[in-house]
C-alpha cells in the first residue's frame, strides 16, 4: 500500500457520500448523449439501461397492437362475438380502442422511466434552458436569420 492509497482512504472516510470508485469517476466524465449507440452492444451503462426500457416498451407495444390480431386468428369465436355492452366485436374494440390507448400509456411510461434514468445518471436537461434561443435560430429556408 502506497502513501497515496492511505491518503485516499483517509479522505474517503471524511466524506458523507461514500467513496467514488473508478467506474463512478468514469461515469461522470462520459458524454452519454454524444456517444455512438450500438443496439447489440451498448457502450455505456446508461445506454444499456435505456435500451432495456426501449425493448420493454417495444415488447409491450407489439403485444398491444398484434395481440388482438393474433388472438382473432387463433380463437375467432370469442374474438369476433359481440361484446355485451357496446355490441362491437371484441377484436374490433381491442384494436380500435386498446392499441391507441396503450400507445398513450406507453408514451407516459417511457417519459417517466427516461426521466428517472436521467436522474440516476445525473443528466440534467435544464442546463440547456439558460442559452439564448435566438443565438441558435436559423431561418426556415436554412439560411441565417439576418
N, C-alpha and C positions, 0 to 999 in steps of 0.2 A: 504494500500500500504506500502510495506516494503522499507527499505533503498536500498536493492539490486535492487528492481524494478525501483526506481528513478535513481540509478546509471546506470542500463542497458539502460534506456531510454535516459539518457544524452550521453552515449557512442554511442547509435544508431543514435542520431541526428548528431553526428560528422562525421559519415561515409558518403561516397558519393555513396555507392552501395545499400543502403536500409537496412532493418532490417532482419536478418536471423531468421526465426521462428524455432520452434522445428522441424517441418517437414523438413525444409531445412537442419538443422543440422543432422537429422537422415539420410537424403538422402546422405549426404557427407560421412557418416560412413558405408553405406551399401555396401556390396560386391555384386554388381549386376551380375557379371559374374560367381560367385560361388554359387549363391542361387538356390534352387530347383525350377523347373518350373512345375506348375500345369496348364494345358490348360484351365481348367474350373474355376479356382480361382487363378489368378496370385497374387504373394505375394508382389510385389513392383510396383510402378508407371511405372518404366522403362519396366518391363515385360508386364504390361497392354498395354502400348503404342506399344511395339514391337509386341505383339500378334495381335494388331489391324492392323498393317502393314502386318503381315503374313496372317491373314484371308482375308484381302482385296486382296492381291496378289493371294491367293488361289481361291477366287471367280472369279477374272478376268481370271485366268488360266482355270478354269472349263468352263467358257463361251467360251474362245478361242478354247479349244480342243473339247468340247462336243456340243457347239452351232451349228456348221455346220452339225454334225451328226444328231442332234435332228431336225434341220430345214429340212434336207433331208427326214426324216421320216414324218414330219408334212406337208411339202409342196414339194413333189417330183418333180412336174412340173418345177418350176423356178430353183430349185437347181440342177437338172440333165440336164437342157438345156445348150447347148454350149455357152461359152462367145464369144462375137463378135470379140474380138481382138486376143486372143490366141487359141480359139477353144476348150479349155478344158471345161468340165462341171464345173459349179460354185462350187459345193461341193468338187470336187477334188482339185481345186485351193485353196480353203479356208483351207482345211486340209493339203495339201502338202506345201503350202507357208505361210499361215496365222498362223498356230499353231507354227512352229519353229520361225518365226519372232516375234510373240507375246512373246515367251519364252525368246528371247534375250532382248526384250524391258522390260519385267518384271524383268529380272536379273539386268539390268541397273537401273530401277526404284527402286528396292529393295536396291541396294547398295547406291544409293543417299539418300533414306529415312533412312537407317540404319546409315549412316554417320551423317545425321542431328540429328537423335535421340541420337547417342553417344555424339555429341557436346552439345546437350541440357542437358544431364545428366553428362557432364564432364568426360566421359570415353575416355581416350587417349591411343591408341594402339601403339603410337610412343615410349612410355617408354620401351617397350619390345625390341626395336632395339639396345639398349645400352648393352644388355647382350652378353656374348661370346657364339656364337652358337656351338663352339667346346666343350664347357663345358657340354652341354646337349646332345651331339651326342652319339648315340649308333650304334653298328654295325648292318648290315642288318639282321643277324641271331638272333638278340635280345640280344646278349652278349655285354659287354662293349668294346669299341674300345681301344685297347692297344697301 
